[in-house]
């Protein structure tokens, strides 16, 4: 599975961005697809994921109520709508997937996309 993330950029606090991740390759048995982020000096952390077949969604507490994950199964796309952004959301965001399980931690991720930078200014 190959993952291609896009949509990062620079935004002021309180603003919005929408990230996209396109999955290709052996996607027919994908279990979960989601997002992690990593700020300088920090470990990579879980942000959100979606159960590919059932559509169940999961969020880190820090983004609940502000971020929304969605999917387009027909086009193998997942989106992360980020609203009311805060400076603490500044990080490189990575798309991630697994064919077997949820991607709740980095150790469970089978496939990583390249990162896309999100910078939130004051």
C-alpha positions, 0 to 999 in steps of 0.5 A: 500500500502506498499513501500520498498525503497532501493539504498542509500549509500555514494558517493562523490560529483559529483557521482551518485546513483539510488534509487528504491521503490517497491510498494505492496498491493493495488497498482491498483489505485495508482495515484502518487508515488514519493520521499521526503527527510529530512536532519537533522534539516530540514523539509521533502521536496518534491524531485520528483514524477511520475503520475502512469498512465500517466507518467508525472514527476515533480521535485523540482527546486533544483534537476531539470536537475540532478535527473530523476524519472522513473517507471515500472508499470508492476513491481510496481517499481519507480526509482530515478536516482541521478546524479551530487550529491551535499553535499546538497543532503545528507538526508534520502530519503523516498518513498511516494504515494497517490491513490487520488492525486499528492504527492507534499507536505507531507500532501498529502501523504497517504503511506510512505516507510521507509527511505534510507540514502544518504550521499554525501561527499566532 
